[in-house]
Amino acid sequence: MAGRPPKRRFPTALHFMRGVSLALTMVKAALENMPDDDLTPDQEALRRALCDDLNEWMPNENDLKPKPTNRELAGKCGISVRSVTNWRREGCQFEGGKWGVWRWLRNRRVIPAGAKVKFADLIERQKARE
């Protein structure tokens, strides 16, 4: 479709969080590199409190990585996009990779046929262990 803009690979919020992370890192480094000789006890306490607050505000590195889309996960697992949405809501561990999904999936009553094909090697390993 000619009139549509191309899809963004990284959401705008992700770029914003990376910028915030960089700014907080720079402020924290400046505070930590400040010489201790020139500070009064009150200033030292303020610096320590600021460093502690910065540590709390720093975004987790895992939050700064782009997550796979439902369409990508559906292709990897051999299921529909709607199933990925439902499974996420029900607690499937897509972040755990193939093994994480399989651990969650093997406890379900019904496994979709496409997923059985994608996870055939893991199903065989489990049968060999039993």
N, C-alpha and C positions, 0 to 999 in steps of 0.2 A: 504494500500500500504506500503510495507515493507521499500522501499528506501527513503521515504519522512520523513523529520524531523517533530516532532509534532508542531502544530500551537501554537504560543505564545498567551497567553491570554491578556497580557499587551504589547503594542507596545514598542519598544526600546526607542522611543522619550519620552514616558511617564515616563519611568525609569530615563532618563536623566533629564527631567524637575523636577522630585521629588528630585533628587540629587542637582540640581541648587537651588531649593527652600530651601532645608536644609542648603546649604552653605550660601546663602544670609541671612537666618534667624540667623545663628550663627554669621556672621559678624555684622549684625545689633544689636544683643544682646550685643556683645563685645563693640561696639561703645556707646550704651546707658548706659552700666554699668561703663564706664570710669569715674573716679572722675573729677568733674568740677574744683576743686581748682587748679590743676596743669596746666590748659590750658590757653594759651594766647587768646586774642580776635580773632586773626586770626585762631588759632587752633579750637576754638569753632565754628567759622563760617564754617570752613572746615568740622567739624564733623556734623553740622546741614545739610550742603549741601549733604554730603554722605548719611545721613539717609533719606533725601528726595529722592535722586536718588534710594536708595535701595527699598523704598516703591513703586516707579514706576516700578522697574524691577522685583519685586516679582510676580511670576505667580499667577493667580487667582485660588482659590481652586477648582472651577468647571472644570478648564482645566486639573486638575490632576486626575480626576476621569475617569475611562474607560467608553466610550460611548457604548451603545448596538450596535451590528452589524446589518446590514440590514436584515440578515437572522433571527435574533432574533425578530426584529420588525415585519417582515413579518408574523412570527408565531403568535405573539400577536394580530396582527390586522386582520389576515385572508386574507392577500393579497399576491401577488407575490413579490419576491425580487426586480424585475424591477420596480414595482409600488412604493416601498419604495424609491428607488433611484430617481424616477421622482417626487414623492411627496416632498422629501427633497428639491429638486431643486426649486419646486414651493412654498416652504415656510411652509410646514406642521410642526406643533409644537409637534414633537415626545417627546421632553423634558418635555412637560406639562402633560405627562401621557395620560390615556384614555380620560379624559375630553378635554385635549388640542387637541388631534387628532380629537375628535368628533366635537369640535367647528369649526375646519378647514374643516372637511369632510362634515358637513351638508350644507355648502354653495356651494358645487359642484353639477353640473348637474346630474352626474351619480355616484352612490355609488356601488362598487363591491358587489356581493352577499355574499362573505365570510366576508366582513366587516359588512354587515347588520346583519349577524348572531352574530359576535363578539360584536357588539354594540347594540344588541337588547334591553337590559335593558335601555340604555340611550335613544333609540328611543321611547320606551314606556313612559318613564318619560316626554320626550318633548311633546308627544301627550297628556298626561294627563294635562299638563300645558296649552295647547292651547284650 
